[in-house]
Amino acid sequence: MTVTIRERQPDDLPVLVTLLGEQQPATSYPQRWPLPYPAEEFIVRPGELAAWVALDDGEVVGHVSVTALTDGRMAADWVEATGLPSDGVAEVSVLFVAGGRHGAGIGGMLLDTAMAEIRGRGLTPMLDVVGEDTSAGLFYRRRGWRTVGRARPPWLPDHRPDLAFMLLEDERLEP
């Protein structure tokens, strides 16, 4: 496997929509499928600062983006749940890997890419995950993330655990 990361291009979107839908039954990400709006709007979000895809021998196998939290959909929930400011914070968003590729290090490569972008902009990285004890939540916790607040947004199905807002262990934000 030869995985490389490059900036997302507009013509990647059809493949990414397919990959997102194919991996959803195994990961429950996104929480609803099909989505009640075009999947392209889930992938490309307001406030997006940058986005990348992972390629394995030229085939798209993953995605991640970075969103300015103040412009994103979760800013008010973040402030209410954590008591922390949204200014100067960027969110690791829409991180997913093609089904059958989990555990191969692709998610870690994408996360590292997003983190380097956030740090390079002088911002504090954060993310949200449904369920701290899900495979996604455990992935982030193994990489040094901790929960700083929880929310129950209206889009979250009743049977799913709370949304956890996370910062890296060594991050400190002042309310």
Disulfide bonds with the S-S distance in Angstrom:
none
